[in-house]
Amino acid sequence: MASQDPNTFNEVRDRLNEIVEAVSDDGLSLDDALALYEEAVALGLRASDLLESDLDTTEEKAAVSSELAREREGREDELPVGSDGSDGRSEDERRDGAQPAEVGQVADSQ
C-alpha cells in the first residue's frame, strides 16, 4: 500500500489510477503486480468505507433537516388564540382551513 492511507474518495481514485498505469507496464514483475493487486483490493474496501461514511453523514443531515422542517410546520400550524379561546374563525372557516382573521378584525360567525 502507499505510504499513507488515502483519506478521501478522490485520493483513493487517484491511487487506483496510478496502479492501473503501473500494471499496464509489460516489464512489471509478477510479484510487483500481485502487490499492486492487493493494494487495489484494499483501496476498494477503503473507498467503500468512505462512501458509507459519507452516506451516513448525509442521512444524518437529512434526518436533522426533516426534524427541523417538522418543527417549523408545527409552529406554523399553531394559530393565534383570542381572549375567548377561539382562533377568530367561524366553524365553516375552520372546517375549510381558512386562516384566522387579523387582530382587530371580527370574523363572521355565520
Backbone as CSV, one residue per row, in Angstrom:
resi,resn,N_x,N_y,N_z,CA_x,CA_y,CA_z,C_x,C_y,C_z
1,MET,0.854,-1.181,0.000,0.000,0.000,0.000,0.889,1.231,0.000
2,ALA,0.333,2.340,-0.406,1.073,3.595,-0.393,1.493,3.906,1.031
3,SER,2.456,4.791,1.176,2.999,5.099,2.498,1.944,5.659,3.439
4,GLN,0.878,6.210,2.888,-0.157,6.824,3.719,-1.527,6.423,3.183
5,ASP,-2.428,6.000,4.087,-3.770,5.634,3.654,-4.488,6.872,3.127
6,PRO,-5.185,6.738,1.997,-5.942,7.876,1.468,-7.119,8.209,2.385
7,ASN,-7.358,9.485,2.559,-8.415,9.949,3.455,-9.672,10.398,2.724
8,THR,-9.600,10.508,1.420,-10.768,10.926,0.655,-10.981,9.972,-0.515
9,PHE,-12.192,9.968,-1.023,-12.503,9.120,-2.164,-11.635,9.503,-3.366
10,ASN,-11.405,10.785,-3.561,-10.585,11.231,-4.695,-9.148,10.731,-4.581
11,GLU,-8.604,10.690,-3.366,-7.254,10.157,-3.172,-7.206,8.673,-3.509
12,VAL,-8.248,7.947,-3.117,-8.329,6.520,-3.454,-8.367,6.348,-4.967
13,ARG,-9.228,7.117,-5.616,-9.356,7.029,-7.073,-8.037,7.343,-7.772
14,ASP,-7.356,8.389,-7.295,-6.079,8.762,-7.914,-5.048,7.641,-7.772
15,ARG,-4.996,7.025,-6.576,-4.039,5.934,-6.366,-4.412,4.731,-7.228
16,LEU,-5.683,4.440,-7.352,-6.100,3.330,-8.214,-5.718,3.590,-9.668
17,ASN,-5.828,4.831,-10.106,-5.402,5.178,-11.462,-3.903,4.961,-11.636
18,GLU,-3.124,5.291,-10.608,-1.679,5.044,-10.657,-1.388,3.550,-10.765
19,ILE,-2.153,2.747,-10.027,-1.967,1.297,-10.064,-2.301,0.755,-11.451
20,VAL,-3.378,1.249,-12.048,-3.754,0.806,-13.394,-2.626,1.093,-14.376
21,GLU,-2.043,2.271,-14.279,-0.913,2.609,-15.163,0.272,1.694,-14.903
22,ALA,0.550,1.406,-13.633,1.703,0.579,-13.288,1.543,-0.857,-13.796
23,VAL,0.354,-1.429,-13.647,0.182,-2.811,-14.094,0.085,-2.916,-15.620
24,SER,-0.096,-1.796,-16.276,-0.100,-1.795,-17.747,1.309,-1.936,-18.315
25,ASP,2.309,-1.770,-17.491,3.706,-1.874,-17.914,4.064,-3.344,-18.114
26,ASP,4.489,-3.698,-19.323,4.852,-5.082,-19.635,6.051,-5.561,-18.828
27,GLY,6.866,-4.656,-18.345,8.075,-5.037,-17.617,7.832,-5.274,-16.134
28,LEU,6.615,-5.155,-15.663,6.297,-5.322,-14.247,6.400,-6.799,-13.864
29,SER,7.100,-7.062,-12.780,7.242,-8.447,-12.333,5.917,-8.952,-11.762
30,LEU,5.786,-10.281,-11.723,4.583,-10.881,-11.197,4.401,-10.543,-9.722
31,ASP,5.468,-10.530,-8.956,5.385,-10.191,-7.532,4.907,-8.754,-7.337
32,ASP,5.446,-7.838,-8.140,5.026,-6.438,-8.041,3.561,-6.274,-8.467
33,ALA,3.151,-6.995,-9.509,1.766,-6.931,-9.977,0.828,-7.468,-8.898
34,LEU,1.236,-8.548,-8.219,0.422,-9.112,-7.156,0.314,-8.136,-5.982
35,ALA,1.399,-7.475,-5.637,1.385,-6.481,-4.546,0.456,-5.322,-4.902
36,LEU,0.508,-4.879,-6.153,-0.379,-3.792,-6.589,-1.835,-4.243,-6.592
37,TYR,-2.072,-5.497,-6.979,-3.427,-6.028,-6.941,-3.967,-6.015,-5.507
38,GLU,-3.151,-6.478,-4.567,-3.567,-6.489,-3.157,-3.834,-5.070,-2.657
39,GLU,-2.999,-4.127,-3.078,-3.219,-2.731,-2.694,-4.524,-2.220,-3.288
40,ALA,-4.798,-2.589,-4.540,-6.032,-2.139,-5.198,-7.265,-2.691,-4.483
41,VAL,-7.204,-3.935,-4.041,-8.325,-4.519,-3.307,-8.537,-3.753,-2.000
42,ALA,-7.448,-3.471,-1.279,-7.550,-2.713,-0.027,-8.101,-1.313,-0.286
43,LEU,-7.680,-0.709,-1.391,-8.194,0.621,-1.740,-9.681,0.562,-2.073
44,GLY,-10.111,-0.499,-2.714,-11.536,-0.665,-2.999,-12.347,-0.737,-1.716
45,LEU,-11.844,-1.469,-0.735,-12.520,-1.538,0.563,-12.527,-0.171,1.250
46,ARG,-11.401,0.538,1.136,-11.320,1.877,1.735,-12.325,2.815,1.062
47,ALA,-12.447,2.738,-0.244,-13.406,3.579,-0.974,-14.824,3.272,-0.509
48,SER,-15.116,1.993,-0.323,-16.437,1.594,0.151,-16.709,2.172,1.540
49,ASP,-15.718,2.079,2.426,-15.868,2.648,3.774,-16.110,4.154,3.723
50,LEU,-15.354,4.845,2.869,-15.517,6.298,2.747,-16.906,6.653,2.230
51,LEU,-17.382,5.901,1.247,-18.704,6.177,0.698,-19.805,5.900,1.718
52,GLU,-19.670,4.811,2.478,-20.653,4.507,3.514,-20.651,5.586,4.592
53,SER,-19.470,6.048,4.959,-19.359,7.105,5.962,-20.025,8.381,5.458
54,ASP,-19.794,8.696,4.195,-20.405,9.884,3.599,-21.919,9.722,3.533
55,LEU,-22.377,8.525,3.214,-23.805,8.250,3.157,-24.428,8.401,4.541
56,ASP,-23.755,7.866,5.569,-24.253,8.005,6.938,-24.361,9.472,7.328
57,THR,-23.340,10.258,6.989,-23.344,11.690,7.300,-24.486,12.381,6.571
58,THR,-24.683,12.038,5.304,-25.762,12.623,4.512,-27.115,12.261,5.102
59,GLU,-27.277,10.997,5.514,-28.547,10.575,6.112,-28.794,11.293,7.433
60,GLU,-27.725,11.497,8.222,-27.879,12.225,9.484,-28.302,13.665,9.223
61,LYS,-27.687,14.292,8.227,-28.058,15.669,7.887,-29.504,15.738,7.405
62,ALA,-29.911,14.754,6.612,-31.286,14.729,6.121,-32.271,14.544,7.270
63,ALA,-31.903,13.703,8.229,-32.782,13.483,9.380,-32.939,14.759,10.189
64,VAL,-31.840,15.482,10.392,-31.894,16.741,11.134,-32.734,17.753,10.367
65,SER,-32.543,17.831,9.049,-33.325,18.755,8.231,-34.811,18.431,8.294
66,SER,-35.135,17.138,8.250,-36.539,16.734,8.332,-37.142,17.110,9.678
67,GLU,-36.377,16.894,10.734,-36.865,17.239,12.070,-37.094,18.748,12.180
68,LEU,-36.160,19.538,11.667,-36.330,20.998,11.693,-37.554,21.416,10.888
69,ALA,-37.762,20.782,9.748,-38.928,21.113,8.916,-40.218,20.767,9.652
70,ARG,-40.245,19.616,10.332,-41.443,19.244,11.093,-41.696,20.234,12.221
71,GLU,-40.625,20.667,12.885,-40.787,21.659,13.955,-41.333,22.966,13.400
72,ARG,-40.804,23.393,12.244,-41.284,24.621,11.616,-42.749,24.495,11.240
73,GLU,-43.120,23.367,10.668,-44.520,23.156,10.289,-45.415,23.186,11.517
74,GLY,-44.946,22.612,12.614,-45.721,22.610,13.852,-45.969,24.013,14.357
75,ARG,-44.974,24.866,14.261,-45.132,26.260,14.706,-46.057,27.015,13.765
76,GLU,-45.997,26.732,12.481,-46.870,27.418,11.530,-48.314,26.983,11.705
77,ASP,-48.514,25.733,12.152,-49.871,25.228,12.356,-50.528,25.819,13.593
78,GLU,-49.736,26.336,14.515,-50.307,26.928,15.719,-50.976,28.245,15.343
79,LEU,-52.214,28.363,15.681,-52.969,29.552,15.322,-53.091,30.458,16.541
80,PRO,-53.125,31.760,16.322,-53.296,32.662,17.457,-54.659,32.440,18.101
81,VAL,-54.693,32.513,19.403,-55.931,32.277,20.144,-56.405,33.594,20.728
82,GLY,-57.720,33.869,20.559,-58.300,35.086,21.101,-58.529,34.962,22.598
83,SER,-58.960,36.046,23.226,-59.174,36.040,24.665,-60.287,35.090,25.071
84,ASP,-61.203,34.787,24.141,-62.290,33.853,24.455,-61.918,32.407,24.132
85,GLY,-60.672,32.190,23.725,-60.222,30.840,23.420,-60.408,30.443,21.975
86,SER,-61.122,31.275,21.197,-61.319,30.944,19.792,-60.135,31.463,18.984
87,ASP,-60.050,31.005,17.778,-58.948,31.463,16.921,-59.404,32.511,15.916
88,GLY,-60.591,33.047,16.081,-61.065,34.114,15.211,-61.706,33.624,13.935
89,ARG,-61.898,32.301,13.788,-62.512,31.774,12.576,-63.873,31.208,12.918
90,SER,-64.747,31.253,11.925,-66.057,30.622,12.096,-65.883,29.115,11.967
91,GLU,-66.929,28.388,12.335,-66.882,26.929,12.222,-66.638,26.518,10.772
92,ASP,-67.292,27.208,9.821,-67.088,26.910,8.400,-65.651,27.166,7.979
93,GLU,-65.081,28.289,8.462,-63.699,28.616,8.109,-62.732,27.579,8.676
94,ARG,-62.962,27.121,9.903,-62.093,26.106,10.485,-62.186,24.817,9.683
95,ARG,-63.379,24.436,9.303,-63.577,23.211,8.540,-62.901,23.328,7.171
96,ASP,-62.995,24.497,6.549,-62.422,24.703,5.224,-60.942,25.052,5.257
97,GLY,-60.381,25.241,6.457,-58.953,25.539,6.578,-58.604,26.993,6.380
98,ALA,-59.585,27.901,6.484,-59.303,29.327,6.313,-58.425,29.810,7.459
99,GLN,-57.596,30.786,7.163,-56.713,31.366,8.177,-57.507,32.273,9.106
100,PRO,-57.045,32.462,10.336,-57.766,33.326,11.274,-57.756,34.778,10.806
101,ALA,-58.740,35.526,11.267,-58.834,36.941,10.918,-57.697,37.700,11.579
102,GLU,-57.309,38.798,10.977,-56.268,39.651,11.540,-56.740,40.228,12.873
103,VAL,-55.808,40.571,13.717,-56.138,41.181,15.008,-56.906,42.470,14.747
104,GLY,-57.987,42.647,15.461,-58.798,43.868,15.307,-59.938,43.683,14.328
105,GLN,-59.895,42.608,13.519,-60.993,42.345,12.609,-61.897,41.298,13.247
106,VAL,-63.161,41.422,12.971,-64.112,40.467,13.508,-64.454,39.465,12.421
107,ALA,-64.336,38.181,12.727,-64.665,37.155,11.758,-66.165,36.903,11.813
108,ASP,-66.748,36.682,10.633,-68.164,36.355,10.585,-68.377,34.992,11.220
109,SER,-69.396,34.915,12.077,-69.659,33.631,12.713,-70.710,32.844,11.949
110,GLN,-71.215,33.350,10.862,-72.224,32.662,10.084,-71.727,32.421,8.694
